[in-house]
Amino acid sequence: MKMQERKKNSKFRNENCCKNKKPDTMKAMISLLICLTLLSTVSFGQKKVYFDNNWLNVEKSEATYYSLIYPIKGGKYQVKDYTISGELLSETEYSRIANEIVWERLYEEGFHDLAIEDGKCIEYYPNGNRKRMFTYEKGKQEGNVRLWDEDGKLFRDFVASKHIANGLYLEYYQNGKASLSVNFKNDTLNGPAAYYHSNGKVSQRGNFKNGKKVGKWTYWSDRGELTGKESYQKSFFIEGPDIQIAFPKGNWCLTDQFKEEEIMHFLFARNGESQNLISGVTPNCILSMEYIGADQKLLDYSSYKRRRLTVDIHKVIAKEQELFSLENSMGYLGSYSDDQKKKHTVIVFHTIQNEIGVEMIMDIREEDYESLKKEAVQILRSIKK
């Protein structure tokens, strides 16, 4: 009551004073009163909370950080986090859940029973430049997420839904040009993708499906010259004997095909995830076919082809193990050492179909064989008419 009486008396004195003031002086007084009223309102609505290194509430004398909480439009609150020296760290908007919010528990587990992130969030570097900006909807990241480096240059820009990437995803070079443009679905690469050189020219273009490369991929130099093409597909058909061979989609691709005298060669490489292999050496598979006529028997053809290889055969791959089911076929498991004296595990497969001899040689570094064994078995089991 005393406070209200003081406010009334103050107001009465101000009104009487204003009657005797000149117009300009009165305007100045009114402006000052408005500013003081606004300042009083802000001060009344603002709350200051102190935290330690672990963002647990402490007294000011022990604090490393502090937060200022402001009521804003729509019944929300804006929380600004600072270092104790006054450097702004972040600004986040919250919506109330409970009737009373204990802001001292802001960064404790269970705080979301009281309030939840809901609105714009901006994080800052120590130099004051923006670090990251995104939007919350009831505690989930939704919409555009943008990230900058300390110099203030945008280097990542993507669309999020429920905390994960969903939609267009862009990254940028220091010069501001895009380095890649891909699409995500449920945090997995899906759809068209393009990668760029720092001068803005396309370096590669293709499509992803469920995180794997699919279809045709094309590559260019930084001068715009075509440097290569790849074809990622699950099944590959040889026209002559009509044999189907399936490769794990997105990992293996057709990288080259060429003719050597009367032999047609198809070269496959496991490019998809080779960076995760122990050896770092890309496994490959070469498929060759040639017309051999109706008289040549499988055993003679296979023995002749094996004599050409510098591979020690350890065992015959038995059909009884169902590693392949194609009739008139034979398989072998062998090994050899390369020029660096590193051992390789080799799978050799021979078959004759429609008077055409087919040879498949799968070459894998020994230390990678166990991790790729399932894929090798999958490829062998896929061979059929």
Buried (B, 14 or more C-beta within 10 A) or exposed (E): EEEEEEEEEEEEEEEEEEEEEEEEEBEEBEEEEEEEEEEEEEEEEEBEBBBEEEBEBBEEEEBBBBBBBBBEEEEBBBBBBBEEEEBBBBBBBBBBBEEEBBBBBBBBEEBEEBBBBBBBBBBBBEEEEBBBBBBBBEBBBBEBBBBBBEEEEBBBBBBBBEEEBBBBBBBBBEEEEBBBBBBBBEBBBBEEBEBBBEEEBBBBBBBBBEBBBBEBBBBBEBEEEEEEBBBBBBEBEBEBBEBBBBBBBBBBBBBBEEEEEEEBBBBBBBBBEBEEBEBEBBBBBBBBBBEBEEEEEBEEBBEEBBEEBEBEEEEEBEBEEEBBEBEEBBBBBBBBEEEEEEEBBBBBBBBBBEEBBBBBBBBBBBBBBEEBEEBBBBBBBBBBE
